[in-house]
Amino acid sequence: MASAKPSSASSSSIHSGSDPMAQMRKSFEQFLSSFNTQDSFVKPHDLPPIELDAEHLKRLQSDFMERATQLWNDSLHDSIQLKDRRFSSEAWSAQPSSKFLAAMYLLNGEFLQKMVQAVKTDAKTQARLSFAVEQYVALAAPSNFLALNPDAMKKAIESDGLSISQGMQNLLHDVKQGHVSMTDESVFEVGKNVALTPGQVVFENPYFQLIEYAPLTPKVYERPLLLVPPCINKFYILDLKPENSLIRHAVANGHRTFVVSWTNPKEDMAHATWEDYTQEVVLKAIEVTQLICSAKTINALGFCVGGTLLSTALGVLAAKGEHPVESFTLLTTLVDFSNTGILDVFIDEAMVKLRELQYANGGLMSGKDMAQTFSFLRPNDLVWNYVVSNYLKGESPPPFDLLYWNSDATNLPGPLYAWYLRNMYLENLLKEPGALSVCGETLDLSKVKAPVYIYGSKEDHIVPIDAAYASTKIFKGKKRFVMGASGHIAGVINPPANKKRSHWISTKSSFPEALQDWVAGAKEIPGSWWDDWITWLGQHAGKTVTAPKTQGNKVFKPIEPAPGRYVSVKV
């Protein structure tokens, strides 16, 4: 069938003026120029002059006009296919004008990202431009506006305006609580329907509480397991419900398990440093766990930033010639910060200096601000999706334990945050022997000889999979690397009973320089990686002994039942 040629009147809906991309190019150039202002969303500093590749733009113009013409022809024959889930409802397909609007939006968004590639600049600036364009395109979706969203309009008509009234109530509720609701937070209470594994707080100081869990088996391994979760979140991501709790899984497999429950810093913690968190939390937790269990060595696990802190602590111990950790596990952890993924767009010398000046006399990095930043790494899924459902449609988000945890923000001490940015993200010093001094010791992680289990998630946007793999080059002990499907959280919290996703394991003991070479020699195994880790952990846990009847001991007596007070403190 011959393509219909758009009329001049129809053509005006695709472009303005004689140049098909004149308006888009003009808008894009204005958008680029805004990067030199104080108010831009992303603030690159000392940007080089921005120049566009004329030949690249010319090819894009031709391609855009061809695609736009085809789109118009498809609209005449009602054959437009909308594959984006934002426009998947019947209401979008039922109205030709809405369907065309959505399709045109998707086309414009695609070509705006392609135009970023026409900018002659360095890779970092281009990544920042791409990130900013992503935010702009996500914001501009017609689904985000009531008058342009046929799905929301249909619901408003069918409910006699009740959905709009409810949406306003939802908006006022979220303004009051300070963040967009991703789940019905009223349904959840820590210790009531999340963080349920029984145990006791057996030690506390201003920085953390140490929880020991009650055994679920008559016999336990003699060597205990200490978990160090990320300090930028609350520990119960590892203990949501019994059926998806990594903590309960470890306890049920005979491991005498301890976990660090971080404080949610207030003003009295405004001067705490990375060294404080290493000394007063990780090293102290290792010591107390040893003393309670009368164990010469323990096993340890660090998750995300908790893994970075655990690595720092092990470096301090190794520098002293001490090796109290028999084996350790790193889950989605950065030790080599060469590739920090999308977070790299925020990091440069000027930004780090700004934070250092901001926190020179102490202060707190707001947990809510940090949570919002992480949400905008996936704007469609974690921001605008909820704006549409909560406010335009007046819907209440369904209960979801993981999203409740995600909304339960935690502050960070400003000096710790600034030091972390400078020495890890910007200068990448942790992996360099002799480059960092912590707790009076010069770090060299190659001296950490304990076996290590390294896990990375294939689609992780916070700790890219190749960055997780890079830890295999730093530690010199026996290593096991496992790659799981999905992202930073969903890949980790993947219990075997769900029979979801896959993981990849290589039988070879060597680790090629490049991740893709390791993947080429790895085998995909359906389901969770948890049981593989449990098997590995059991090999380092020693013999089994009779499970203790109580938690703690005569020196470290139980203080209160798990999950303790600290985890319930809100921002």
SVG drawing of the C-alpha trace seen along z (x, -y; Angstrom):
<svg xmlns="http://www.w3.org/2000/svg" viewBox="-21 -31 72 61">
<polyline fill="none" stroke="black" stroke-width="0.4" points="0.0,0.0 1.4,-3.4 2.2,-5.8 -0.1,-8.8 1.7,-12.1 0.8,-14.4 -1.0,-17.6 0.4,-21.0 -2.1,-21.3 -1.3,-17.9 2.4,-18.6 2.2,-21.5 1.3,-19.1 4.7,-17.4 7.0,-20.4 7.0,-24.2 8.4,-26.2 10.2,-24.9 12.9,-23.1 11.4,-19.9 13.7,-20.0 14.1,-23.8 12.0,-24.1 13.4,-20.9 17.0,-22.1 16.3,-25.6 14.8,-24.2 17.7,-21.8 20.3,-24.5 18.4,-26.6 18.3,-23.6 22.1,-23.2 22.8,-26.8 20.8,-26.4 23.6,-24.2 25.7,-27.3 23.1,-28.8 22.9,-28.4 19.4,-26.9 19.9,-23.9 18.8,-20.5 22.3,-19.1 25.1,-21.6 28.3,-20.7 31.0,-23.1 33.5,-24.8 31.6,-23.4 33.6,-23.7 31.8,-25.5 29.0,-23.3 29.2,-22.7 26.9,-20.5 28.0,-18.1 26.3,-19.5 26.7,-16.3 25.2,-14.3 22.3,-16.7 21.7,-16.6 21.4,-12.8 19.1,-13.0 16.9,-15.5 16.5,-13.2 15.8,-10.3 13.3,-12.2 11.3,-13.5 11.1,-10.0 9.9,-8.5 7.5,-11.4 6.0,-10.9 5.6,-7.2 4.0,-7.9 1.5,-10.2 0.7,-7.6 0.3,-5.0 -2.2,-7.3 -4.3,-7.6 -4.6,-3.8 -5.0,-3.5 -1.9,-1.2 0.2,-3.0 1.5,-0.6 2.3,-2.0 4.8,0.3 5.5,-2.0 3.6,-0.9 2.7,-4.5 0.3,-4.4 -0.8,-0.7 -4.4,-1.2 -7.3,-0.9 -8.1,-4.6 -4.9,-5.6 -5.6,-3.3 -9.3,-4.2 -8.6,-7.8 -6.6,-8.4 -5.6,-11.9 -4.2,-10.6 -2.5,-7.7 -0.8,-10.0 0.2,-12.4 1.8,-9.6 3.6,-8.2 4.9,-11.7 6.1,-12.3 8.0,-9.0 9.5,-9.9 10.6,-13.3 12.1,-11.8 14.1,-9.3 15.5,-12.0 16.3,-14.4 18.5,-11.6 20.1,-11.0 20.8,-14.8 22.9,-14.5 25.3,-12.3 25.7,-15.2 27.2,-17.4 31.0,-17.6 32.1,-17.3 33.8,-15.0 32.2,-11.8 31.2,-13.0 29.5,-16.2 27.7,-14.1 26.5,-11.7 25.2,-14.7 23.4,-16.0 21.8,-12.6 20.7,-12.4 19.2,-15.9 17.4,-15.1 16.0,-11.9 14.6,-14.0 13.1,-16.6 11.6,-13.9 10.1,-12.0 8.6,-15.2 7.1,-16.1 5.1,-12.9 1.5,-13.6 0.5,-11.0 1.7,-13.4 -1.0,-16.0 -4.7,-15.5 -6.0,-17.2 -3.8,-15.1 -4.3,-11.7 -7.4,-10.0 -7.1,-7.3 -7.3,-9.8 -10.0,-11.8 -12.1,-8.7 -11.8,-7.9 -12.8,-11.4 -15.9,-11.2 -16.9,-7.7 -16.4,-8.7 -18.2,-12.1 -15.0,-13.9 -14.3,-11.8 -11.0,-10.6 -9.8,-14.2 -11.0,-15.0 -9.1,-11.9 -6.1,-12.8 -6.0,-16.3 -6.2,-14.6 -3.4,-12.3 -1.3,-15.2 -1.9,-17.1 -1.0,-14.0 2.3,-13.6 3.2,-17.3 2.7,-16.9 4.8,-13.8 7.5,-15.2 7.7,-12.5 5.6,-10.8 3.8,-7.8 5.0,-4.6 3.0,-2.3 0.4,-2.5 2.7,-3.2 0.0,-3.0 -0.2,0.7 3.3,1.4 5.0,1.2 8.5,2.3 8.5,5.2 4.8,5.9 4.7,7.0 8.3,6.3 11.5,7.1 9.9,10.1 12.8,12.5 13.0,13.0 16.1,11.9 17.5,9.5 19.6,6.3 22.7,7.4 24.8,4.2 24.3,0.6 26.3,-2.6 25.3,-6.0 26.1,-4.7 24.3,-1.3 22.5,1.5 23.8,5.1 21.0,7.7 21.5,11.4 18.8,13.6 17.3,16.6 18.3,19.9 15.7,21.8 17.6,25.1 18.8,27.4 22.4,27.1 24.2,24.1 27.6,23.5 30.3,22.5 31.4,19.6 28.8,16.7 27.7,14.6 27.7,10.7 25.8,8.7 26.6,5.0 23.8,3.4 24.2,0.0 24.2,-3.0 22.2,-5.0 19.2,-2.7 17.6,-0.7 18.8,2.9 15.4,4.6 15.8,4.7 17.5,8.0 14.5,9.0 11.2,7.8 8.8,10.7 9.7,14.3 9.3,15.5 11.8,13.0 14.2,12.5 17.9,13.2 18.4,13.0 15.8,15.6 17.2,17.8 20.7,17.7 19.3,18.5 17.1,21.3 20.2,22.8 22.0,23.0 24.0,19.8 24.2,17.9 23.4,14.5 24.0,10.9 23.1,7.7 24.1,4.0 21.1,1.7 22.4,-1.8 21.3,-4.9 19.3,-7.4 21.6,-10.4 20.3,-13.5 22.2,-16.7 24.3,-14.9 25.8,-12.8 26.5,-15.8 30.3,-15.5 30.6,-11.7 33.1,-10.6 33.9,-7.5 36.6,-6.7 34.0,-6.8 31.7,-4.4 34.6,-2.1 35.9,-2.1 32.7,-2.4 30.4,-0.3 32.1,2.3 35.2,3.0 33.2,2.9 30.5,5.2 33.2,7.8 34.7,7.6 31.4,8.0 30.2,10.8 33.5,12.7 33.1,12.1 29.5,13.2 30.2,16.4 33.7,17.0 34.8,17.3 38.3,16.7 37.0,15.8 33.6,14.9 32.1,14.7 30.9,11.3 28.7,9.9 28.5,6.3 25.7,5.0 26.3,1.9 27.9,-0.9 28.0,1.6 30.3,3.7 32.6,0.7 32.7,0.0 33.4,3.7 36.2,3.7 37.7,0.6 37.5,2.3 39.2,5.4 41.9,3.2 42.5,1.7 42.6,5.1 45.0,6.5 47.3,3.5 47.5,4.5 48.2,8.1 44.8,9.1 42.5,11.4 39.3,12.1 37.1,12.6 37.2,16.2 35.3,15.3 33.4,12.3 30.6,11.6 30.1,8.5 26.7,7.8 26.4,5.2 29.4,3.4 31.8,0.8 35.4,1.2 36.9,0.0 35.0,-3.2 36.3,-3.4 32.7,-2.9 30.0,-4.4 27.3,-4.2 24.7,-6.9 25.8,-8.5 28.9,-9.7 26.9,-12.6 26.7,-14.2 30.4,-13.9 33.2,-16.3 35.8,-18.4 33.5,-21.4 30.6,-19.4 32.8,-17.6 34.4,-20.9 30.9,-22.3 29.9,-19.4 33.2,-19.7 32.5,-23.4 28.9,-22.7 29.8,-20.1 33.2,-21.6 31.6,-22.4 29.3,-19.3 25.8,-18.8 23.4,-16.2 22.8,-15.0 19.1,-14.7 17.8,-11.2 14.8,-12.6 17.0,-14.5 19.1,-11.4 16.0,-9.3 14.6,-11.8 17.9,-11.7 17.9,-8.0 14.3,-8.0 15.1,-10.3 17.7,-7.8 14.6,-6.0 12.1,-8.9 9.3,-7.1 9.2,-4.1 9.9,-5.8 8.4,-9.3 6.0,-10.0 4.3,-6.6 3.1,-7.5 2.3,-11.1 -0.1,-9.8 -1.7,-7.1 -1.8,-9.0 -2.8,-12.4 -4.3,-12.3 -6.3,-9.1 -6.8,-9.4 -5.6,-5.8 -4.0,-4.6 -0.8,-2.6 -1.0,1.0 0.9,2.3 4.5,3.4 7.1,4.1 10.1,3.3 8.7,-0.1 7.8,-0.9 11.4,-0.2 12.5,-2.4 10.5,-5.3 11.9,-4.9 14.7,-7.3 17.9,-7.7 20.1,-10.7 23.9,-10.6 26.5,-12.6 27.7,-15.3 31.5,-14.9 31.2,-11.1 29.3,-11.9 31.8,-14.4 34.8,-12.2 33.1,-9.3 32.5,-11.4 36.1,-12.7 38.1,-9.5 35.8,-6.9 33.7,-8.4 36.0,-11.2 39.6,-9.9 39.0,-6.2 41.6,-5.7 40.3,-2.6 41.6,-0.2 45.1,-1.8 47.6,-0.3 48.8,-2.9 46.6,-5.7 44.2,-5.9 44.8,-6.1 41.8,-5.1 41.9,-4.6 45.6,-5.3 46.4,-2.5 47.4,-2.7 45.1,-0.6 46.2,2.1 43.3,4.4 45.6,6.9 46.6,7.9 43.0,9.1 43.5,12.8 40.1,14.2 38.0,16.0 35.3,13.7 32.0,14.3 31.2,11.4 27.7,10.9 26.7,8.4 23.3,7.7 23.3,7.7 21.0,4.7 22.2,2.7 22.3,-1.1 23.9,-2.0 26.7,0.6 27.2,1.6 27.9,5.3 31.4,4.7 32.1,2.5 31.1,5.3 33.3,7.7 36.2,5.4 36.5,6.5 37.9,9.8 41.1,7.9 41.6,6.3 41.3,9.1 43.9,11.8 42.1,14.6 40.1,17.4 37.2,15.8 33.7,16.8 31.9,14.4 28.2,14.7 26.1,12.6 22.3,12.4 19.5,11.1 17.6,7.8 18.8,4.7 20.4,3.4 17.7,4.5 15.4,7.0 18.5,9.0 19.6,9.4 16.2,9.9 15.3,13.0 14.4,16.0 14.6,19.5 10.9,20.2 9.9,17.5 11.7,19.4 12.4,16.1 15.2,14.8 18.5,16.5 22.1,16.4 25.4,17.1 28.4,19.0 31.7,20.0 33.4,23.2 36.8,21.7 39.0,20.5 40.6,17.7 39.0,14.3 39.6,12.8 40.3,9.1 37.0,8.3 33.6,9.2 32.3,10.3 35.0,12.9 33.9,14.3 30.3,14.3 31.3,16.2 32.6,19.0 29.7,18.9 26.7,21.1 23.2,19.6 21.3,21.3 17.5,20.7 16.4,19.2 18.0,17.5 21.7,17.4 20.9,17.7 21.3,21.4 24.7,21.2 25.8,18.7 24.5,20.8 26.5,23.7 29.6,21.6 29.1,20.0 28.7,23.4 32.2,24.3 33.6,21.5 31.4,21.8 33.2,24.6 31.6,27.5 28.0,27.5 27.3,27.2 24.2,27.1 22.3,23.9 22.3,21.3 19.1,21.0 19.5,17.2 21.0,14.4 24.0,12.4 26.1,13.6 26.8,12.5 28.7,9.4 26.5,8.5 23.0,9.0 19.8,8.6 18.7,5.0 15.4,5.3 13.7,7.5 14.6,7.2 14.3,5.1 15.2,2.6 14.6,-1.1 17.1,-2.6 15.4,-1.2 12.1,-2.9 13.5,-6.4 12.2,-8.5 13.9,-11.3"/>
</svg>
